[in-house]
Amino acid sequence: MLKLKLQTRLQYGSLLLLAPLLLSACSSSSTTPPVTAEDIQRGACPDSIVNPQQMTSEHRRRYGDKVDSGKLLNYQKREIANCEGLLDKGNVPALYSLIKHAEGNAKRRAGYMELYLERGQDTRASKEAATYLYRLYRSGGGNVAQNPSASFKYLGIAVNNGAQALTLPYADELYARNLYTDAFPLYYALADNSPASPSRFYSREELCEANYKLADLYYSGLGTKENWYLGYYFWETASEDAQSAQWGSCRKENFLGGDIYTLERQRLKRVQPRSELLTDKEVRRIDAIMDRQGSGALPYVAALNFAPRNAPDIKTTARLSPKTSNHALPIAWTPLRGGICQSVPAQQPLPWSTLFERRATAVWTVNSSNGQSASQGSAIAVSANHLITNCHLINNPQDIRLRRGHNTVGARLAAADTAGDRCILQVGQPMLSYASTSRSHDSIKIGEDVAAIGNPKGLDTSLSRGIVGQKRSKNGIRYLQTDAAISSGSSGGGLFDRAGNLVGITSFTVAEGENLNFAIAAEDFCRN
């Protein structure tokens, strides 16, 4: 069993109970003149929308004492329309006015907040709205059903906008999905015992579990560089607060079974063989540092030079390895020139329906057969004569056919990077519609809304929506991770931002994960 120490080495904050998030309208300052009826006619959004059944002194000043209920109802509709128009432009006061007016209608409130997260830029408002939506979709209530996918989406947006009190549940969700690279820095932030650390929001038991997971990640090299010394450090730190330390459990009831028991058993199975390979000399050295430095031991243990050694393989269900061609294509890679590679990105957000109408016509179905096997996927036209797609869709460079509706054209392979799964196709017949703008990989933000357009299962041009969950790279190729649905046949399709800029080429999905889909950065088709 793991060698355990019983001395306290990290100081934890007490549990802070998180009160339900209440978004309220910003009150007008004493120096701000009240909104008048004339202001409403000019398109203003008041911080308090009139209610014919509950007239306030502010509303009487605005419209007078003798206005009948029919006119007041029309005034209310005008105020709501004004506020919704400003909300569509990302206006924060309009958001607060509308959600205050929609009190008691969770579905309507959620709609306003979701629209703001698509349009708005204010970090505080985004954090509050995403936090509210996370809690709403996690538990359901009123006229809103539980929605785990939406809950996870808004949890990530909330944390990425500074909701430190949600750091641990987000890390746990990522860990459960085998997204260890994303979970690791969140758990590590909880190991910091400074006043600014998110650890102040959690109980000793909760931080115990976070430290056990850090130990697992370090021992196994999942999400971070393998380091058994740090694995030992975090396991020992967790064990000080564990109820069943010999089993790596922070809870007394870990033998009751269920998801927690399964997680602990799998974790111990990974950690135990590596812990036993540490020598007595190494353990004594780490123990001495921890005894001497107390809660400040972490940087000293991290400074020790750990040399990897043979240990049982780690088996995980998640992977980051795109599907590639099973044969080399007889042509070299030459990047795109001009077009999307030199375009100025569009800035104006589009309604999803408009985006689909403008970009779907650039999506083609690709078919390629070598007589023994055939493939089918998607390709995106990026100029009148060029399309980009994945090389794993090209079974036979001499037989490449593009189809859109009843229109079929032949194409030739113009450039191929088989290892990177990047291929460029060329056609002789000019195409009337193509994606003309793109964005750089660096400019894309985690949490951005995106839409994938492709041909899943051969069905022409289907749209799915999601967010950018993370930006990754492997072997020099950069990827966007997204929860926008990508099915068989969607490979080679386009991933677009809200303004219709091409940001990626949908390429592969992790079958064992939940909504783990990846797109090659569009910019990578413009470079070697």
Summary of the structure (lengths in Angstrom):
residues: 528
radius of gyration: 27.7
end to end distance: 50.6
largest distance: 88.5
contacts: 1698
relative contact order: 0.09
helix: 40%
strand: 16%
